Amino acid sequence: MIKEKNLKPLLAIPMVVHLRKVLLPLGDKADVHEIVAALSQLEGEVELVLFHVIKMPITTPLEVEVKAPKWLNEIAERLRERGMAVKVIVAEARDVADAIVEEAEEGKYDLILMFKRKRKGLKHVLTRSISERVAKATKRPVMTILKE
């Protein structure tokens, strides 16, 4: 009989991922402190794209020109002050998750970093969150961070 408790791996290979381009979709309730804390783990020169989707009603044409909200530009500026390369993209779409997936695929991002709020009740049971829908629909890696 072989005793398995003393087995050790023959070779340990550290997993190193070099991220060059990260997509960070943000909603209206984005908190700069949470964003900075999450991004503090990224090393090297990473291009960070803050992506905000303005959900448009079906009766509104999608050709309407949209501008970045003031809060989004303020977050971008705070991150630039910390030495990060930050780009802001604002899109209008009927569905937020679809817009994120489309941008992720077209932009060839190395990672989609998403914040996720705790959801409670029947709504959580009946519908999937935006981050869950994005993770299922994209071929790009998705990392979710649970907001307190």
N, C-alpha and C positions, 0 to 999 in steps of 0.2 A: 504494500500500500504506500502511495506517495503522499507525503505531507505537503499540502499546498501553501501553508501559512508562511513558509520561508522563501517563497519564490520571489525573485526580483526581475525587473525587465532587463533584457540583454542590452538594449540600446534605447536611450531616451533622446528623442529628437525634439528640440524646442520648436514650436510652431511660430514662425515669424511671418507676419503679414505686412507688406508695405502698402500703405494706403496713400494714394495720390489724389483721389477725388472723392469727397464725401458729400452726399445729399442729406440735408437736414430739413425735412418738412416741418413747418411751424404753423400752429393755429393762433387764434387771437389771444389765447391765455399763456403765451410763451413767457418764461421767466429767465432773464439773463443769467441769474446766479446758477440755476440748474443747468443751463446750457454750458456755461464756463466750466462747471464741475465735470460735466460729462466729457467735454472736449479736452480736459487736462490730461487725459490718458493717451491722446493721439501724439505720436512722436514724428519728427521729421517735417518735411515741407508738404503740408496737406492743403489742397485747395478745398475750401469749405463753401458749399452753395446753400444759402438759406432760401428755402422754397416755400412760398405761401400761395395757397389757392383760394381765390375768391369764388365761392359757389354762386352760380348765376341761375336764376329761375328759368324755367323752360320758355317763358314768354320773352326773355331778353336775348337779343342777338349776341353771339359770342365775339363779335368784332369790336366791341366796346373797348376803348383803351383804358387800361388800369395802371395805377401808380402804386408803388410800394407804400404801405402804411407807415406812418411816422415811427411807430414802435419797432417795426422791423429794421428800419434804417438805423435807429438808435442801438439795437442789438448788434448789428453789423459793425457799427463804429466802435463799440466797446470791445468787440473781438479783434478788430484791427489794431486797437491800442495795445492789445496783448501780443501783437506780432503775427497774427494769423492772416492768411490770404483769404479774403471773404468776398463772395459775389452774391448778389441778391437777385432772385428771379420771382416775379409774380405772374401767375397765370389765372385765367378765368376758365371755369369748367362747370359742367353739370354735376359731375361726380368727383369728389376730392381724391379718393383712392385711385381711380382711373388716371387722373392727371398726374399723380405722383409716379405711378408705374410708367406712364408714357415718358415723363421727364427722365426717369432712371434709365430706361432702355435707350433713349435717344442720346443722353449725355454720357453713357458708358461709365457710370460711377462704380467705384470699388466697393462702396458700402452705402446703405441707406440707414441712417440713424434716426430712430423715431422715439418720441416720448409717448407713453401710454398712461392714461389715468385709470384708476380702479373704477370699474363699473359695477353697479349693484342692481339687483332687482330683475324684473321680467325682461326689461330691454336688453340686458346682457345675454340672457338666455335665448332670446328670439333673433337678435342681430349680431353680426360680427363687427368688431371695431375696425376703424380705418387701417390701423397697423396690421391686424390679422388679415384683412383683405389684400393689403399690399404684399405681405409676406407670401401669401398663397399665389398671387398673380405674377410676381416678378421672378426673373432668373438671377437677379442680383442678391447678394447677401443683405439681410435685414437684421439690425440689432435694435431691440426695443429696451427702453429704460422706463421702469415703472415710477411714475410721479407719486409723491406722498400725498 
